[in-house]
Amino acid sequence: MRIPIIVCAAFLAGSCAGPPGEQPVERAEASPPEGIASMFHGSWSLVSWTDTNEDGETFSPYGDDPFGRIVYAPSGNMAVVLMGQGREIDSEIGSRGGAFGELNPDEMRTVLTRFFAYSGSFTVDEEAGTVTHHIEAALAPNWVGGDRVRKFEMVNDDRIVLRPEEGTSQLTWQRESRED
């Protein structure tokens, strides 16, 4: 899967500028590389994503085998890409090369359904047990300029569980590589 890796790399490199004339999003100060924040540094792959509905039933929002990668750089930048099953497009779109600008609204909805990405900087509050993602670029325009606070649980040195402060989602990540 080259596209998610390229997307992450582009976000981390800071090459995701907004439209011409748009003011850049003010960056939050990144976490220093010491302490618990340094344990985040590296690339993590999604093991599972579960949520719980109002009836208390657990389900997987992006299917049983979603793809995800989150990268925390020592510079304090982060990027995440999530992609679910069921994003297939018909052969007609594929035969046209699938160029994003050539898709009609229904095709665009199919391509964007069950896909999400954002990037920015991050800070870690060890005492509160939270990591805050300060969002600078996102598929959802209303997330840009906002923060997403996640409670974290480090499991050994190679697994991390993230949960929103409010809500019932749980994303479990496995370390792919470590960056110091």
Disulfide bonds with the S-S distance in Angstrom:
none
